[in-house]
Amino acid sequence: MGFMTGKRALIVGVATDRSIAWGIAKAMHREGAKLAISYANDKLKERVLPLAAEVGALTLPLDVTVDREIEGAFELLKREWGGLDVLVHAVAYAPREALTGGFVEATSRESFRMAHDISSYSLTALARGAAPLMKGGGSIITLSYLGAVRSVPSYNVMGLAKASLEANVRFLAADMGPAGIRVNGISAGPIKTLAAAGIPGLRKMLGRVADVAPLRRNVTLEDVGNAAAFLCSDLSAGITGEILYVDCGYNTVGMSFPLEAEG
Ligand SMILES: NC(=O)c1ccc[n+]([C@@H]2O[C@H](COP(=O)([O-])OP(=O)(O)OC[C@H]3O[C@@H](n4cnc5c(N)ncnc54)[C@H](O)[C@@H]3O)[C@@H](O)[C@H]2O)c1
């Protein structure tokens, strides 16, 4: 019996079979969770439906910028399941031009607003919708990146949005903890997904991690999926308000070079 047997999970952020959210869906399905998977628009619906069928998931439309769709999603889950145990938020967006060139020139007021609305505020809005369904407690997770706490070339305004997202995790955890709802983030190493493909220099980032990270490789969808399943199961019952790095140890390294005898 899987360690998520009996858990009902809404997964927001599947776009393709390379999405981190899809890696999470597969791990949770393997561990016995019952899944609902949302799609952001009709174009993505066609890609998401066959994936959802593979894991026997309910499907529903959910654009996180539309309050009515958020309400509709939780109404549907209430009707279908009567409650919810797990919410996975794996959503981010910034206009491409904001991720191109230097931070100062690339960051317009509108790109700042969009990045923070879609990538951070949406977690607050979804948590608010989920809370009344998590009567017996629950677990909420989101996906962050090192750019929240360190500057990274091209990551630009997304770094600011991820910093906001990580603060969001801590404030939600404090607010929802008394109701038994845990809120955590996973800071994942770079993975080639649709969203990541919009970041110039991704190939260099992947190469750098493989050279420098203690494990000398990049993370996989399985690595992140398994950590997410753990954080959304009772195995992590004492953990909330945390950001768990799943990055092959990259964030822990201050400097890395081959040791040679000093001449
Ligand atoms: N790929 C990486 O290297 C990496 C590393 C660390 C963190 N992350 C984070 O993981 C999360 C998932 O991204 P991914 O890399 O799997 O890419 P992805 O493109 O597969 O997923 C991004 C998702 O965001 C969704 N989305 C965007 N705008 C939306 C909206 N208005 N309403 C609903 N959904 C919307 C897209 O539909 C898509 O499913 C993001 O938060 C991303 O920042 C990614």
The ligand as a MOL file (V3000), in Angstrom:
LIG
                    3D

  0  0  0     0  0            999 V3000
M  V30 BEGIN CTAB
M  V30 COUNTS 44 48 0 0 0
M  V30 BEGIN ATOM
M  V30 1 N 11.9650 23.7760 -14.6920 0
M  V30 2 C 12.7780 24.2910 -13.7990 0
M  V30 3 O 13.9850 24.3750 -14.0060 0
M  V30 4 C 12.2260 24.7510 -12.4750 0
M  V30 5 C 13.1050 24.8630 -11.3750 0
M  V30 6 C 12.5930 25.2900 -10.1570 0
M  V30 7 C 11.2510 25.6250 -10.0490 0
M  V30 8 N 10.4230 25.5070 -11.1470 0 CHG=1
M  V30 9 C 9.0170 25.8560 -10.9830 0
M  V30 10 O 8.2130 24.7130 -11.1910 0
M  V30 11 C 6.9080 25.1530 -11.5210 0
M  V30 12 C 6.4080 24.3800 -12.7230 0
M  V30 13 O 7.1270 24.7690 -13.8840 0
M  V30 14 P 7.7330 23.7310 -14.9190 0
M  V30 15 O 9.1880 23.9890 -15.0060 0
M  V30 16 O 7.2460 22.3640 -14.6560 0 CHG=-1
M  V30 17 O 7.1650 24.2700 -16.3240 0
M  V30 18 P 5.7770 23.9880 -17.0720 0
M  V30 19 O 5.7620 24.9610 -18.2110 0
M  V30 20 O 5.6310 22.5720 -17.4110 0
M  V30 21 O 4.7010 24.3920 -15.9730 0
M  V30 22 C 4.3220 25.7180 -15.7240 0
M  V30 23 C 2.8300 25.6710 -15.5360 0
M  V30 24 O 2.3200 26.9510 -15.1650 0
M  V30 25 C 1.0410 26.9960 -15.7120 0
M  V30 26 N 0.4810 28.3480 -15.7590 0
M  V30 27 C 1.0360 29.4860 -16.2550 0
M  V30 28 N 0.1450 30.4950 -16.1670 0
M  V30 29 C -0.9850 29.9740 -15.6020 0
M  V30 30 C -2.2580 30.4960 -15.2650 0
M  V30 31 N -2.5670 31.7870 -15.4810 0
M  V30 32 N -3.1740 29.6680 -14.7010 0
M  V30 33 C -2.8880 28.3690 -14.4730 0
M  V30 34 N -1.7030 27.8140 -14.7740 0
M  V30 35 C -0.7570 28.6100 -15.3410 0
M  V30 36 C 1.2110 26.4250 -17.1090 0
M  V30 37 O -0.0290 26.0480 -17.6750 0
M  V30 38 C 2.0940 25.2390 -16.8040 0
M  V30 39 O 1.3110 24.0980 -16.5470 0
M  V30 40 C 6.9970 26.6600 -11.7380 0
M  V30 41 O 6.6120 27.3210 -10.5520 0
M  V30 42 C 8.4810 26.8620 -11.9730 0
M  V30 43 O 8.9130 28.1730 -11.6730 0
M  V30 44 C 10.8910 25.0710 -12.3460 0
M  V30 END ATOM
M  V30 BEGIN BOND
M  V30 1 1 1 2
M  V30 2 2 2 3
M  V30 3 1 2 4
M  V30 4 1 4 5
M  V30 5 2 4 44
M  V30 6 2 5 6
M  V30 7 1 6 7
M  V30 8 2 7 8
M  V30 9 1 8 9
M  V30 10 1 8 44
M  V30 11 1 9 10
M  V30 12 1 9 42
M  V30 13 1 10 11
M  V30 14 1 11 12
M  V30 15 1 11 40
M  V30 16 1 12 13
M  V30 17 1 13 14
M  V30 18 2 14 15
M  V30 19 1 14 16
M  V30 20 1 14 17
M  V30 21 1 17 18
M  V30 22 2 18 19
M  V30 23 1 18 20
M  V30 24 1 18 21
M  V30 25 1 21 22
M  V30 26 1 22 23
M  V30 27 1 23 24
M  V30 28 1 23 38
M  V30 29 1 24 25
M  V30 30 1 25 26
M  V30 31 1 25 36
M  V30 32 1 26 27
M  V30 33 1 26 35
M  V30 34 2 27 28
M  V30 35 1 28 29
M  V30 36 1 29 30
M  V30 37 2 29 35
M  V30 38 1 30 31
M  V30 39 2 30 32
M  V30 40 1 32 33
M  V30 41 2 33 34
M  V30 42 1 34 35
M  V30 43 1 36 37
M  V30 44 1 36 38
M  V30 45 1 38 39
M  V30 46 1 40 41
M  V30 47 1 40 42
M  V30 48 1 42 43
M  V30 END BOND
M  V30 END CTAB
M  END
